[in-house]
Amino acid sequence: MELKKINGNTYYIPGPTNIGLFQFKDKYSLLVDTGSDNSEARKISNMLNSLGISIKYVLNSHEHSDHWGGNLYIKDNYPGSVFYTSSEAALFIENPYLFPLYIYGGQPLQELSRDYVRSKQMRLDYLLEAGIEKINGEKFDIIALPGHARGQIGVATRDNVCFIGDALFSPEIIQKYSVPFIMDIASQLNTYELISSLHYDYYVLGHADQIYKGEEMPALIELNRRTLNAYLDLCLNLVDQPKSREDLLEEIIILEDLSVDLNEYYLLSSTLASLLSYLHHRGALKYQIENGRVYFYK
């Protein structure tokens, strides 16, 4: 684990979840996300301590636990640390039982909730809205980026570096997971347009092997848009005959040759539900209830 400079006082720590860092003049720092658990946060902490950098502020980009799972470690080991996120993300971070509940659709299986529910809850200190926010005297641009998660936000520093969480997925993530988790299709498509309108020099994704320069973003945005549209088209192509959501999920897993565990199954099921809702809202799909099942059709 290492701290890599991007520009000016803005850095990142590559890892399973890329962690952003802005170093203030007083040697305190702002972390953008904290990783998936205490173990990852401990490694981040040890590395920064060895460099003489103290964590004081934390901004969580969104409510998925691989981006806030290290919060409790930071809170316990850095007395006085201050936590920021959006109001919608805070709802899930402060009540982690909600996420497995809403991807499962009811009281979840223990195996599904185990990865999300922490034994100890925490409260965040400040709720952010889109616009300019001051943290420790520095101005940061907060950007609403819903789609992958309802409460997702990005943050840009004065060094022209923008951290966008999981608003976009890298080619390697798309290749690995084929259908990345998206909760709101219409919002995600709007987020592609919003990111296209931004003008920063560097962009940091939550999961990527590289930092993206501004001129590389149009191709990355188009890849993400094309991937999402391909799954919308696939859903339409699969309902030439009426099919249930479970039928469609089975066919997609087989057609895309996906190997899924329980967690991935329900994340994919939730994404499929979002795809179907989007198509229905646009008038491309209808549904009927027959023999105790809901069937979707063109």
C-alpha positions in Angstrom: 0.0 0.0 0.0 1.4 3.4 -1.0 0.4 7.0 -1.3 0.5 8.3 -4.9 0.5 12.0 -5.8 -1.9 13.1 -8.5 -1.5 16.8 -8.4 -0.7 19.5 -5.8 -2.0 18.4 -2.4 -4.2 15.7 -3.9 -3.2 12.0 -3.7 -4.8 8.5 -3.8 -4.1 5.1 -2.3 -4.6 2.3 -4.8 -6.4 -0.7 -3.6 -9.5 -2.9 -4.0 -11.3 0.4 -3.4 -9.2 3.4 -4.4 -8.9 5.9 -1.5 -8.6 9.6 -2.1 -6.6 12.0 0.1 -6.2 15.7 0.3 -3.5 17.0 2.6 -4.2 20.3 4.3 -1.4 22.8 5.3 -1.8 21.8 9.0 -0.8 18.2 8.2 -4.3 17.0 8.7 -5.9 15.1 5.8 -9.3 14.4 4.2 -9.9 10.8 3.2 -12.3 10.1 0.3 -13.7 6.7 1.4 -12.2 4.3 3.9 -12.2 0.9 2.2 -14.2 -2.2 3.0 -13.3 -3.0 6.6 -11.1 -2.4 9.7 -8.2 -4.3 8.2 -8.0 -2.1 5.2 -8.4 1.0 7.2 -5.7 -0.1 9.6 -3.3 -0.5 6.6 -4.2 2.9 5.4 -3.7 4.4 8.8 -0.3 2.7 9.4 1.0 3.9 6.0 -0.1 7.5 6.6 1.3 7.5 10.1 4.7 6.5 8.7 4.5 9.6 6.5 3.5 11.9 9.3 0.0 12.4 7.9 -2.9 12.5 10.3 -6.5 11.7 9.4 -9.0 14.2 10.5 -11.8 14.3 7.9 -13.6 11.6 6.0 -15.9 11.9 3.1 -17.8 8.8 2.0 -18.8 8.9 -1.7 -21.8 6.6 -1.2 -23.5 4.0 0.9 -21.9 0.7 -0.3 -19.8 -0.9 2.4 -16.6 -1.2 0.3 -16.5 2.6 0.5 -17.2 3.2 4.2 -16.4 -0.1 5.9 -13.3 1.4 7.5 -15.2 4.3 9.1 -15.4 2.8 12.6 -11.7 2.1 12.7 -10.9 5.7 11.8 -13.5 7.0 14.3 -12.1 4.9 17.1 -8.4 5.6 16.4 -8.6 9.3 15.5 -10.5 11.0 18.2 -12.2 14.1 16.9 -12.4 12.9 13.3 -15.2 14.3 11.3 -17.3 12.4 8.8 -19.2 13.7 5.7 -21.5 12.2 3.1 -24.9 12.9 1.5 -28.2 12.6 3.4 -29.3 9.5 1.4 -25.9 7.7 1.9 -25.9 8.6 5.6 -29.3 6.8 6.0 -27.6 3.5 4.9 -24.3 4.0 6.5 -25.9 4.7 9.9 -28.3 1.9 9.4 -26.3 -0.8 7.6 -29.1 -3.4 7.9 -31.0 -1.5 5.2 -28.8 -2.3 2.3 -29.2 -6.1 2.3 -32.9 -5.6 3.1 -33.5 -3.6 0.0 -31.5 -5.8 -2.4 -33.2 -8.9 -1.0 -36.7 -7.4 -0.7 -37.4 -8.5 2.8 -35.6 -9.8 5.9 -32.4 -11.1 4.2 -30.7 -14.4 4.6 -27.9 -14.3 7.2 -25.3 -15.1 4.6 -26.4 -12.1 2.6 -26.4 -9.6 5.5 -23.2 -10.8 7.0 -21.0 -8.7 4.7 -22.9 -5.5 5.3 -24.1 -5.4 8.9 -21.6 -4.1 11.4 -21.8 -5.0 15.1 -21.4 -1.3 16.0 -23.2 1.6 14.5 -21.9 5.1 14.0 -23.3 8.6 13.2 -21.9 10.9 10.5 -21.3 14.5 11.4 -22.2 16.6 8.3 -24.6 16.0 5.4 -23.4 17.4 2.0 -25.3 18.8 -0.9 -24.2 19.5 -4.4 -22.2 22.8 -4.6 -19.1 24.3 -2.9 -18.5 23.1 0.6 -15.7 24.2 3.0 -13.8 21.6 5.0 -11.0 22.8 7.2 -11.0 26.1 5.4 -10.6 24.6 1.9 -13.2 24.7 -0.8 -14.4 21.4 -2.4 -16.8 21.0 -5.2 -19.5 18.4 -4.2 -21.2 16.7 -7.2 -24.4 14.7 -7.1 -23.8 11.4 -9.1 -26.8 9.1 -8.5 -27.4 5.9 -10.4 -25.1 3.3 -9.0 -26.3 4.4 -5.6 -29.0 6.9 -4.8 -26.9 9.0 -2.5 -23.6 8.9 -4.4 -21.6 12.1 -4.6 -18.3 13.0 -6.1 -15.8 15.6 -4.8 -13.3 17.7 -6.6 -10.3 19.5 -5.1 -8.6 22.8 -5.9 -5.9 20.7 -7.7 -8.4 19.9 -10.5 -8.8 16.3 -9.4 -12.2 14.8 -9.2 -13.1 11.6 -7.2 -16.3 10.1 -8.7 -16.8 6.9 -6.6 -18.6 4.3 -8.7 -20.3 6.7 -11.1 -18.2 5.1 -13.8 -16.7 1.6 -14.1 -13.3 0.8 -15.6 -12.9 -1.6 -18.5 -11.5 -4.2 -16.2 -14.5 -4.1 -13.8 -16.9 -4.2 -16.7 -15.1 -7.3 -18.1 -15.0 -8.9 -14.7 -18.6 -8.3 -13.6 -20.3 -7.8 -17.0 -23.4 -6.1 -15.4 -22.2 -3.7 -12.7 -24.7 -2.9 -10.0 -27.0 0.1 -10.8 -29.9 1.1 -8.7 -31.5 3.8 -10.9 -31.1 3.6 -14.6 -32.5 7.0 -15.5 -30.3 8.7 -12.9 -27.2 6.7 -14.2 -27.8 7.9 -17.8 -28.1 11.5 -16.5 -24.9 11.1 -14.5 -23.1 10.1 -17.7 -24.2 13.4 -19.2 -23.2 15.3 -16.1 -19.7 13.9 -16.0 -19.4 14.7 -19.7 -19.9 18.3 -18.8 -17.1 18.4 -16.1 -13.7 19.9 -16.9 -11.2 18.5 -14.5 -7.6 17.4 -15.3 -7.8 14.1 -13.4 -10.5 11.6 -12.4 -10.3 8.9 -9.8 -12.7 5.9 -10.0 -13.5 3.8 -7.0 -12.3 0.7 -8.7 -9.7 1.1 -11.5 -6.1 0.3 -12.2 -5.3 3.9 -13.3 -6.1 7.5 -12.9 -8.0 8.9 -15.9 -7.0 12.2 -17.5 -9.7 14.5 -18.7 -9.1 13.7 -22.4 -9.6 10.0 -21.6 -13.1 10.5 -20.1 -15.3 10.6 -23.2 -14.2 7.1 -24.3 -14.7 5.8 -20.7 -18.2 7.4 -20.5 -19.1 6.0 -23.9 -18.0 2.5 -22.8 -20.2 2.7 -19.7 -23.2 4.0 -21.6 -22.8 1.4 -24.3 -22.6 -1.4 -21.7 -25.8 -0.2 -20.0 -27.7 0.2 -23.3 -26.6 -3.3 -24.3 -28.3 -4.7 -21.2 -31.5 -2.7 -21.9 -31.5 -4.1 -25.4 -30.9 -7.6 -24.1 -33.8 -7.3 -21.7 -36.1 -6.3 -24.6 -34.7 -9.1 -26.9 -35.4 -11.7 -24.2 -39.1 -10.8 -23.8 -40.3 -11.6 -27.2 -42.4 -14.0 -25.2 -43.6 -13.0 -21.7 -41.0 -13.9 -19.0 -40.8 -13.4 -15.3 -37.9 -11.5 -13.6 -36.6 -14.9 -12.4 -36.7 -16.3 -15.9 -34.8 -13.3 -17.3 -32.2 -13.4 -14.5 -31.6 -17.1 -15.2 -31.2 -16.4 -19.0 -28.8 -13.5 -18.5 -26.6 -15.5 -16.1 -26.4 -18.3 -18.6 -26.0 -16.1 -21.7 -23.3 -14.0 -20.2 -21.6 -17.1 -18.6 -21.7 -15.5 -15.2 -20.5 -17.2 -12.1 -22.3 -15.7 -9.1 -22.4 -16.2 -5.4 -25.4 -15.3 -3.2 -24.4 -11.7 -2.8 -23.7 -11.2 -6.6 -27.0 -13.0 -7.4 -29.1 -10.5 -5.5 -27.1 -7.5 -6.7 -27.7 -8.7 -10.2 -31.4 -9.3 -9.4 -31.7 -5.7 -8.2 -30.0 -4.3 -11.3 -32.4 -6.3 -13.5 -35.3 -5.0 -11.5 -34.0 -1.5 -12.2 -33.6 -2.2 -15.9 -37.2 -3.6 -16.1 -38.6 -0.6 -14.2 -36.8 1.8 -16.5 -38.1 0.1 -19.7 -41.6 0.0 -18.2 -41.6 3.6 -17.3 -40.6 4.4 -20.9 -43.5 2.3 -22.3 -41.2 -0.3 -23.8 -42.5 -3.1 -21.5 -45.8 -4.1 -20.0 -46.5 -6.7 -17.4 -49.3 -9.1 -16.5 -49.9 -11.4 -13.5 -50.7 -14.9 -14.5 -50.6 -18.2 -12.5 -49.1 -16.5 -9.5 -46.2 -14.8 -11.4 -45.5 -11.4 -12.8 -44.6 -11.6 -16.5 -42.9 -8.8 -18.6 -43.5 -8.5 -22.3 -43.1 -5.9 -25.1 
